[in-house]
Amino acid sequence: MTCFNNPTDTIFCAHGYLLWFDLAAWSKIASQPKIFGSSIGLNIELPQEQAPNSYQTISLDFRYFFVRKVMFVRYSIGYVGMPGGFGTLDELFESLTLMQTNKIYPMPVILFGSQFWGGLIDWIKTTLIEFETISQEDLDLIKITDDPQEVLEIMLEHRQWKHKQREQGKAHYDLII
């Protein structure tokens, strides 16, 4: 997640940094294998990207987006979209498409920054839903928030649900394909 393509004085960037630090703190906790297991970072090699946080127990670097996306959808428990550019949109729509077409199991898709994402959601409602190229159910896959704590709560709740499903043998939570 990055906001480096955006002016650093935006509210999105400020909240993004807060969320990033919260996630880095979560990674520190998650990096204690006896408690939570591994914290895996999927990093893309780009000149303007930030360095991986130091609490990743496994840090994987990718040269190409498509390889990173395969790993992303294979091992993630959710997607948090920060204000960004084409790369962010690529990952967002790839994840939504795979869920919509039942290629992967649903996971939280959280867009952080209602002011930034509001126009896209309005367009989806007034164009894609109106022209029936997607359903309201497809749009319901997306949650928008401006609250970093809500992001963490949604992800933790989903992680607990996923873990419970595995314990009960009710779901093999991998790629469906």
ZATIKOL-504456 format. One record per residue: x, y, z of N, C-alpha, C, O, CB in turn; residue in one letter. Coordinates in steps of 0.2 Angstrom, whole numbers, plus 5000, padded with zeros to 4 digits. Glycine has a CB too. Layout:
BEGIN
   n.xx   n.yy   n.zz   ca.xx   ca.yy   ca.zz   c.xx   c.yy   c.zz   o.xx   o.yy   o.zz   cb.xx   cb.yy   cb.zz   residuo
      X      Y      Z       X       Y       Z      X      Y      Z      X      Y      Z       X       Y       Z         A
...
This chain:
BEGIN
   n.xx   n.yy   n.zz   ca.xx   ca.yy   ca.zz   c.xx   c.yy   c.zz   o.xx   o.yy   o.zz   cb.xx   cb.yy   cb.zz   residuo
   5004   4994   5000    5000    5000    5000   5005   5006   5000   5010   5006   5004    4995    5000    5006         M
   5003   5011   4996    5007    5017    4995   5003   5023   4994   4997   5023   4991    5012    5016    4990         T
   5006   5029   4996    5003    5035    4994   5008   5039   4991   5008   5046   4991    4999    5038    5000         C
   5014   5036   4989    5019    5040    4987   5018   5043   4980   5022   5048   4978    5025    5036    4987         F
   5013   5041   4976    5012    5044    4970   5007   5050   4971   5006   5054   4966    5008    5039    4966         N
   5005   5052   4977    5001    5057    4978   5005   5063   4982   5010   5061   4986    4995    5055    4982         N
   5002   5069   4982    5005    5074    4987   5005   5072   4994   5001   5069   4996    5002    5081    4986         P
   5011   5073   4997    5012    5071    5004   5008   5075   5009   5007   5073   5015    5019    5071    5006         T
   5005   5080   5007    5001    5084    5012   4993   5083   5011   4989   5086   5014    5002    5092    5010         D
   4991   5077   5008    4984    5076    5008   4982   5072   5014   4986   5069   5017    4983    5072    5001         T
   4976   5072   5015    4973    5069    5021   4973   5061   5020   4974   5057   5024    4965    5071    5022         I
   4973   5059   5013    4974    5052    5012   4981   5050   5014   4981   5044   5017    4972    5051    5004         F
   4986   5054   5012    4992    5052    5014   4993   5051   5021   4996   5047   5024    4997    5056    5011         C
   4991   5056   5025    4991    5056    5032   4988   5050   5035   4991   5047   5039    4988    5063    5035         A
   4982   5048   5033    4978    5043    5036   4982   5036   5033   4982   5031   5037    4971    5042    5033         H
   4985   5036   5027    4988    5031    5024   4994   5029   5029   4996   5023   5030    4990    5032    5017         G
   4998   5034   5031    5004    5033    5035   5001   5030   5042   5005   5026   5044    5008    5039    5036         Y
   4996   5033   5044    4993    5030    5051   4992   5023   5050   4993   5019   5054    4987    5034    5053         L
   4988   5021   5045    4986    5014    5044   4992   5010   5042   4993   5004   5045    4981    5014    5038         L
   4997   5013   5039    5003    5009    5037   5007   5007   5044   5009   5002   5045    5008    5013    5032         W
   5007   5012   5048    5011    5011    5054   5007   5006   5059   5010   5002   5062    5012    5018    5058         F
   5000   5006   5059    4996    5001    5062   4997   4995   5059   4998   4990   5063    4988    5003    5062         D
   4998   4994   5053    4999    4988    5049   5006   4985   5051   5007   4979   5052    4998    4988    5042         L
   5011   4990   5051    5018    4988    5053   5018   4985   5060   5021   4980   5061    5022    4994    5052         A
   5014   4989   5064    5014    4986    5071   5011   4979   5071   5013   4975   5075    5010    4991    5076         A
   5005   4978   5068    5002    4972    5067   5007   4967   5064   5007   4961   5067    4996    4972    5063         W
   5011   4969   5059    5016    4964    5057   5021   4962   5062   5023   4956   5062    5020    4967    5051         S
   5023   4967   5066    5028    4965    5072   5025   4960   5076   5028   4955   5078    5029    4972    5076         K
   5018   4961   5078    5015    4956    5082   5015   4949   5078   5016   4944   5081    5008    4958    5084         I
   5012   4949   5072    5012    4943    5068   5018   4940   5067   5018   4934   5065    5008    4945    5061         A
   5024   4944   5067    5030    4941    5066   5033   4936   5071   5038   4933   5071    5035    4946    5064         S
   5029   4936   5077    5031    4931    5082   5027   4925   5081   5021   4924   5083    5028    4934    5089         Q
   5031   4920   5078    5028    4914    5075   5024   4910   5080   5019   4907   5078    5033    4909    5072         P
   5026   4910   5087    5022    4906    5092   5015   4909   5093   5011   4905   5095    5026    4906    5098         K
   5014   4915   5091    5008    4918    5092   5004   4918   5086   4998   4916   5086    5009    4925    5095         I
   5006   4921   5081    5002    4922    5075   5004   4919   5068   5000   4918   5064    5001    4929    5074         F
   5011   4916   5068    5013    4914    5062   5017   4919   5058   5021   4922   5062    5007    4911    5057         G
   5017   4919   5052    5022    4923    5048   5018   4929   5045   5012   4930   5045    5024    4919    5042         S
   5023   4934   5044    5020    4941    5041   5024   4941   5035   5030   4942   5035    5022    4947    5046         S
   5021   4940   5029    5024    4940    5023   5023   4946   5019   5017   4948   5018    5021    4934    5019         I
   5028   4949   5016    5027    4955    5012   5028   4954   5005   5033   4951   5003    5032    4961    5015         G
   5024   4956   5001    5024    4955    4993   5026   4962   4990   5022   4966   4989    5018    4952    4990         L
   5032   4963   4989    5035    4969    4987   5036   4970   4980   5039   4965   4977    5041    4971    4991         N
   5034   4975   4977    5035    4976    4969   5042   4981   4969   5043   4985   4972    5029    4980    4966         I
   5046   4979   4964    5052    4982    4963   5051   4988   4958   5050   4988   4952    5057    4978    4959         E
   5050   4994   4961    5049    5000    4958   5053   5006   4961   5054   5006   4967    5041    5003    4958         L
   5056   5010   4957    5060    5015    4960   5057   5020   4965   5060   5022   4969    5063    5020    4954         P
   5050   5021   4965    5047    5026    4969   5044   5022   4975   5040   5026   4979    5042    5030    4965         Q
   5045   5016   4976    5041    5012    4981   5045   5013   4988   5051   5014   4988    5040    5005    4979         E
   5041   5012   4993    5045    5012    5000   5048   5006   5001   5047   5001   4998    5039    5014    5005         Q
   5052   5006   5006    5056    4999    5008   5051   4995   5012   5046   4998   5015    5062    5001    5012         A
   5052   4988   5012    5047    4984    5016   5048   4986   5023   5053   4988   5025    5049    4977    5014         P
   5043   4985   5027    5043    4986    5034   5048   4980   5037   5048   4975   5035    5036    4986    5038         N
   5051   4982   5042    5056    4978    5045   5053   4972   5049   5057   4968   5052    5061    4982    5050         S
   5047   4971   5050    5044    4966    5054   5041   4960   5049   5038   4956   5052    5038    4969    5058         Y
   5043   4961   5043    5041    4955    5039   5045   4949   5040   5051   4950   5040    5041    4957    5031         Q
   5042   4943   5042    5046    4937    5043   5049   4934   5036   5054   4931   5036    5042    4932    5047         T
   5045   4936   5031    5047    4934    5024   5045   4940   5020   5040   4942   5020    5043    4927    5022         I
   5050   4942   5016    5050    4947    5011   5051   4945   5004   5057   4943   5003    5054    4953    5013         S
   5046   4945   5000    5047    4943    4993   5046   4949   4989   5042   4953   4989    5041    4938    4991         L
   5051   4949   4984    5051    4955    4979   5049   4952   4972   5052   4947   4970    5058    4958    4979         D
   5045   4956   4969    5043    4954    4962   5045   4960   4957   5044   4966   4959    5035    4953    4962         F
   5047   4958   4952    5048    4962    4946   5042   4964   4942   5041   4970   4940    5054    4959    4942         R
   5038   4959   4942    5032    4960    4937   5025   4960   4942   5025   4956   4946    5031    4955    4932         Y
   5021   4964   4940    5014    4964    4944   5010   4958   4943   5007   4956   4948    5010    4970    4941         F
   5010   4954   4938    5006    4948    4937   5008   4943   4942   5004   4939   4944    5006    4946    4930         F
   5015   4942   4943    5017    4937    4947   5015   4939   4954   5013   4934   4958    5025    4936    4947         V
   5016   4945   4956    5014    4947    4963   5007   4946   4964   5005   4945   4970    5016    4955    4964         R
   5003   4948   4959    4995    4947    4960   4993   4940   4961   4989   4939   4965    4992    4950    4954         K
   4997   4935   4958    4995    4928    4959   4996   4926   4966   4992   4923   4970    4999    4924    4954         V
   5002   4929   4969    5004    4927    4976   4999   4931   4980   4997   4928   4986    5011    4929    4977         M
   4997   4937   4978    4993    4941    4982   4986   4938   4983   4984   4937   4989    4992    4948    4979         F
   4983   4936   4978    4976    4932    4979   4977   4925   4982   4972   4923   4985    4973    4932    4972         V
   4982   4922   4981    4983    4916    4984   4984   4916   4992   4981   4911   4995    4989    4912    4981         R
   4987   4921   4994    4989    4921    5001   4986   4926   5006   4986   4926   5012    4996    4921    5002         Y
   4982   4931   5003    4980    4937    5006   4973   4935   5010   4970   4931   5008    4979    4943    5002         S
   4972   4939   5015    4965    4938    5018   4961   4944   5017   4955   4944   5019    4966    4937    5026         I
   4964   4949   5013    4960    4955    5011   4964   4960   5007   4970   4959   5007    4957    4958    5017         G
   4960   4964   5005    4964    4970    5001   4962   4976   5003   4956   4978   5004    4961    4969    4993         Y
   4967   4981   5005    4966    4987    5007   4968   4992   5001   4974   4992   5000    4969    4989    5014         V
   4964   4995   4998    4966    5000    4993   4967   5007   4995   4962   5010   4997    4961    5000    4987         G
   4973   5009   4995    4974    5016    4997   4974   5021   4990   4974   5018   4985    4981    5017    5000         M
   4972   5027   4991    4973    5031    4985   4979   5030   4981   4984   5030   4984    4972    5039    4987         P
   4978   5028   4975    4984    5027    4970   4982   5027   4963   4977   5030   4961    4986    5020    4972         G
   4986   5025   4959    4986    5025    4952   4984   5019   4948   4980   5015   4951    4992    5028    4949         G
   4986   5018   4942    4984    5012    4938   4986   5005   4942   4982   5001   4941    4988    5012    4932         F
   4992   5005   4945    4993    4999    4949   4988   4997   4954   4987   4991   4955    5000    4999    4952         G
   4986   5002   4958    4981    5001    4963   4975   4998   4960   4972   4994   4962    4980    5007    4967         T
   4973   5002   4954    4966    5000    4951   4967   4993   4948   4962   4989   4948    4965    5005    4946         L
   4973   4991   4945    4974    4985    4942   4973   4979   4948   4969   4974   4947    4981    4984    4940         D
   4976   4980   4954    4975    4975    4959   4968   4975   4962   4966   4969   4963    4980    4977    4965         E
   4965   4981   4962    4958    4981    4965   4953   4977   4960   4950   4973   4962    4956    4988    4965         L
   4954   4979   4954    4949    4976    4949   4951   4968   4948   4946   4964   4947    4949    4979    4943         F
   4957   4966   4948    4959    4959    4947   4956   4955   4953   4953   4950   4952    4967    4959    4947         E
   4957   4958   4959    4954    4954    4965   4946   4954   4965   4943   4948   4966    4956    4958    4971         S
   4943   4959   4963    4936    4959    4962   4933   4954   4957   4928   4951   4958    4933    4966    4961         L
   4937   4954   4951    4935    4950    4946   4936   4943   4948   4931   4939   4946    4939    4951    4939         T
   4941   4941   4951    4942    4934    4953   4937   4932   4958   4935   4926   4958    4949    4933    4956         L
   4935   4936   4962    4929    4935    4967   4923   4934   4963   4919   4930   4965    4929    4940    4973         M
   4921   4939   4959    4915    4939    4955   4914   4933   4951   4908   4930   4950    4915    4945    4951         Q
   4919   4930   4948    4919    4924    4944   4921   4918   4948   4922   4913   4945    4924    4925    4938         T
   4921   4918   4954    4922    4912    4959   4928   4909   4957   4929   4903   4958    4916    4907    4958         N
   4934   4913   4956    4940    4910    4955   4944   4910   4961   4949   4906   4962    4944    4914    4949         K
   4942   4914   4966    4945    4914    4973   4939   4915   4977   4934   4918   4975    4950    4920    4974         I
   4940   4913   4984    4934    4915    4989   4934   4922   4990   4939   4925   4990    4935    4910    4995         Y
   4928   4924   4992    4928    4932    4994   4932   4933   5000   4933   4929   5005    4920    4933    4995         P
   4935   4939   5000    4939    4942    5005   4937   4949   5006   4934   4952   5001    4946    4941    5004         M
   4938   4953   5011    4937    4960    5012   4941   4964   5007   4947   4963   5005    4939    4962    5019         P
   4937   4968   5004    4940    4973    4999   4938   4980   5002   4932   4982   5001    4937    4972    4991         V
   4943   4983   5005    4942    4990    5008   4945   4995   5005   4951   4995   5003    4944    4989    5016         I
   4942   5000   5003    4944    5006    5000   4945   5012   5005   4940   5014   5008    4940    5009    4993         L
   4951   5014   5006    4952    5019    5011   4953   5026   5008   4957   5027   5004    4959    5017    5015         F
   4948   5030   5010    4948    5037    5008   4941   5038   5004   4942   5038   4998    4954    5039    5004         G
   4936   5040   5007    4929    5040    5003   4930   5046   4998   4926   5046   4993    4924    5041    5008         S
   4933   5051   5000    4934    5057    4995   4937   5055   4989   4935   5057   4983    4937    5063    4999         Q
   4942   5051   4990    4946    5049    4984   4942   5043   4980   4942   5044   4974    4953    5046    4986         F
   4939   5039   4983    4936    5033    4980   4929   5034   4978   4926   5031   4974    4936    5027    4984         W
   4926   5040   4981    4918    5041    4980   4917   5041   4972   4911   5039   4970    4917    5047    4983         G
   4920   5045   4968    4919    5046    4961   4919   5039   4958   4915   5038   4953    4924    5050    4958         G
   4924   5035   4959    4924    5028    4956   4918   5024   4958   4914   5021   4953    4930    5024    4958         L
   4916   5024   4964    4910    5021    4966   4904   5023   4963   4899   5020   4961    4909    5021    4974         I
   4903   5030   4963    4897    5033    4959   4897   5031   4952   4892   5029   4950    4898    5041    4960         D
   4903   5031   4949    4903    5028    4942   4901   5021   4941   4897   5019   4937    4910    5029    4939         W
   4903   5017   4946    4901    5010    4946   4894   5009   4946   4890   5005   4943    4905    5006    4951         I
   4891   5013   4951    4883    5013    4952   4880   5016   4946   4875   5012   4944    4882    5017    4958         K
   4882   5021   4943    4878    5024    4938   4879   5022   4931   4876   5023   4926    4879    5032    4938         T
   4884   5018   4930    4886    5015    4924   4886   5007   4924   4882   5004   4921    4893    5017    4922         T
   4890   5004   4928    4891    4997    4928   4884   4994   4930   4882   4989   4927    4896    4995    4932         L
   4882   4996   4936    4875    4993    4938   4869   4995   4934   4865   4991   4932    4874    4995    4946         I
   4869   5001   4932    4864    5004    4928   4863   5000   4921   4858   4998   4919    4864    5011    4926         E
   4869   4999   4918    4869    4995    4912   4870   4987   4913   4870   4983   4908    4875    4997    4908         F
   4869   4985   4919    4869    4978    4921   4875   4974   4919   4874   4968   4917    4862    4975    4918         E
   4881   4977   4919    4887    4973    4918   4890   4970   4924   4894   4966   4924    4892    4978    4915         T
   4887   4973   4930    4889    4970    4936   4882   4970   4940   4878   4974   4939    4895    4973    4940         I
   4882   4967   4946    4876    4967    4950   4877   4971   4956   4883   4972   4958    4873    4960    4952         S
   4872   4973   4960    4873    4976    4967   4877   4971   4971   4881   4974   4975    4866    4978    4970         Q
   4876   4965   4971    4880    4960    4975   4887   4961   4973   4891   4960   4978    4877    4953    4973         E
   4889   4962   4967    4896    4963    4966   4899   4969   4969   4904   4969   4972    4897    4963    4958         D
   4895   4974   4969    4897    4981    4972   4897   4980   4980   4902   4983   4983    4892    4986    4970         L
   4893   4976   4982    4893    4974    4990   4900   4971   4992   4901   4971   4998    4887    4970    4991         D
   4904   4969   4987    4910    4966    4989   4915   4971   4992   4920   4970   4995    4914    4963    4983         L
   4913   4978   4990    4918    4983    4992   4915   4987   4998   4909   4989   4999    4918    4988    4986         I
   4920   4989   5003    4918    4993    5009   4923   4999   5008   4929   4998   5007    4920    4989    5015         K
   4920   5005   5009    4924    5011    5009   4924   5014   5017   4919   5014   5020    4921    5016    5004         I
   4930   5016   5019    4930    5019    5025   4936   5024   5026   4940   5025   5021    4932    5014    5031         T
   4935   5029   5030    4940    5034    5032   4943   5032   5039   4947   5037   5041    4937    5041    5032         D
   4942   5027   5042    4944    5025    5049   4949   5020   5049   4947   5014   5047    4938    5024    5053         D
   4955   5021   5050    4960    5016    5050   4959   5010   5055   4960   5004   5054    4967    5019    5052         P
   4955   5012   5061    4954    5006    5065   4948   5002   5062   4949   4996   5064    4951    5010    5072         Q
   4944   5004   5058    4939    5000    5055   4942   4995   5050   4940   4990   5050    4934    5004    5052         E
   4947   4998   5047    4951    4993    5042   4954   4987   5046   4953   4981   5044    4957    4997    5039         V
   4957   4989   5052    4960    4983    5056   4955   4979   5058   4956   4972   5059    4964    4986    5061         L
   4949   4981   5061    4944    4977    5063   4941   4973   5058   4940   4967   5060    4938    4982    5066         E
   4940   4975   5052    4937    4971    5047   4942   4965   5045   4940   4960   5044    4935    4975    5040         I
   4948   4967   5045    4953    4962    5043   4954   4957   5048   4954   4951   5047    4960    4965    5041         M
   4954   4959   5054    4954    4954    5060   4948   4950   5060   4949   4944   5062    4956    4958    5067         L
   4942   4953   5060    4936    4949    5060   4936   4943   5054   4934   4938   5055    4930    4953    5059         E
   4938   4945   5048    4939    4940    5043   4944   4935   5044   4943   4929   5043    4940    4944    5036         H
   4949   4937   5047    4955    4932    5048   4952   4927   5053   4954   4921   5053    4961    4936    5051         R
   4949   4929   5058    4946    4925    5063   4941   4920   5060   4941   4914   5062    4943    4929    5069         Q
   4937   4923   5056    4931    4919    5053   4935   4913   5048   4933   4908   5048    4927    4923    5048         W
   4940   4915   5044    4944    4911    5040   4947   4905   5044   4947   4899   5042    4949    4915    5036         K
   4950   4907   5050    4953    4902    5054   4948   4897   5057   4949   4891   5057    4957    4906    5060         H
   4942   4900   5059    4937    4895    5061   4935   4891   5056   4933   4885   5058    4931    4900    5064         K
   4934   4893   5050    4932    4889    5044   4937   4883   5043   4935   4877   5042    4931    4893    5038         Q
   4943   4885   5044    4948    4880    5043   4948   4874   5049   4949   4868   5047    4955    4883    5042         R
   4947   4877   5055    4947    4872    5061   4941   4868   5060   4942   4862   5062    4947    4877    5067         E
   4936   4870   5058    4930    4866    5057   4930   4862   5051   4925   4858   5050    4924    4870    5057         Q
   4935   4862   5046    4935    4858    5040   4930   4860   5035   4928   4856   5031    4934    4851    5042         G
   4927   4866   5036    4921    4868    5032   4923   4871   5025   4920   4871   5020    4917    4873    5035         K
   4929   4874   5025    4932    4877    5019   4939   4876   5018   4943   4877   5023    4930    4885    5019         A
   4941   4874   5012    4948    4874    5010   4949   4881   5007   4947   4882   5001    4950    4868    5005         H
   4952   4886   5010    4952    4893    5009   4958   4894   5004   4963   4898   5006    4952    4897    5015         Y
   4958   4891   4998    4963    4893    4993   4959   4895   4987   4953   4896   4986    4967    4886    4992         D
   4964   4895   4981    4961    4897    4975   4956   4891   4973   4957   4885   4975    4966    4897    4969         L
   4950   4893   4970    4945    4888    4968   4947   4885   4962   4946   4879   4961    4938    4892    4967         I
   4951   4888   4957    4953    4885    4951   4957   4879   4952   4959   4876   4947    4956    4890    4947         I
